[in-house]
Amino acid sequence: MKRNLIKLAANYQLKTIDIALTDGTLLPVSVIGNGKPMLLLHAYGMDAREFLPFILPLVGKYAFYLPHLRGFGAAKDIDLTQFDFVRQYADDISVVIEQICLARNIESLPVAAISMGAQVMWAYFERYGSARVSRYLNIDQSTAIHNQPDWQGGLFGTRQQEVFDIFHEVIDKTLPYADIESFTHLPFALKRRATDVERLFSLLSVNRTRSKAFIQVMTYKNDPKLALYDHSIWHHKMRCLQAYLTLPYDFRGAIERVTIPVVNLIGGRSKLYDAKWQQKVTQMLPNATEVVLPRSGHAVPMDEPIGFYKVLKSFLET
């Protein structure tokens, strides 16, 4: 299998194109494959190229467009110009979709998005409708971030206030250093606290023991390593987190506009968005089906890589 993937990668080279946004910014979009175009949107803190292991077996039939959202991946040096980053991302993605449809002479294309990327798609549907999207794969993302009297399916579910308080604490501690670009120049205790909270978020995103072990190994840094750690996107991540805590981000009103076929992929043991409340989203959508991976947490590709690949492949072939 590994040898076949290497061969595929050699035959279908990954390239990066730049798409001009409304403010003149050139947004990098990784592209690989021949065939029908489809769009994949990445999660918070993720590099779009991390989708490659799942899409390489499919590059003979599909051309995958992987935008790098401002501040992440190949776009890590592109700043946000709005505090409401989700809606700015939605505006950016609208341009990307229009340009792909124009270049490929198509009316619409399938889109799959996970976590923050899926939140961006809910904002996109609210602002632009679904005419340019032929079908949509929503990966473990609710339509509303904050719990409310009529909605308890927000981020972290019943633990929302507890976890949000931790995030507020870190943001408050980093605010005096907002003008410091280099993470290495922060006080050591603050660097330790910030990376510990990032690890907490990552661990809450997974359910399988192997996933938790991988995160522990990959994210822990002893004191000498932390002292020299150049966390190039820390400032951007704090800004996004602050917006998450401040803005309502409730896109339930857009659901009735999403009349296209939707597959709602749910991590059965997601600690970020309770599965029962995600199933309510399926019921609210006019034309939706759902797939529940019972042993998966929020980070479905990490917890259930084979299950995720099968769902993505089925979604594209439907």
Buried (B, 14 or more C-beta within 10 A) or exposed (E): EEEEBEEBBEEBEBEEBEBEBEEEBEBBBBBBBEBBBBBBBBBBBBBBBBBBBBBBBBBEEBBBBBBBBBBBBBBBEBEBEEEBBBBBBBBBBBBBBEBBBEEEEEEBBBBBBBBBBBBBBBBBBBBBBBEBBBBBBBBBBBBBBBBEEEBBBBBBBEEBEEBBEBBEEBBEBBEEBEEEEEBBEBEEEBBBBBBBBBBBBBBBBBBBEEBBEBBEEEBEBEEEEBEEBEBEBBBBBBBBBBBBBEBEBBBBEBBEBBEBBBBBBBBBBBBBBBBEBBBBBBEEBEEBEBBBBEEBBBBBBBBBBEBBBEBBBEBBEE
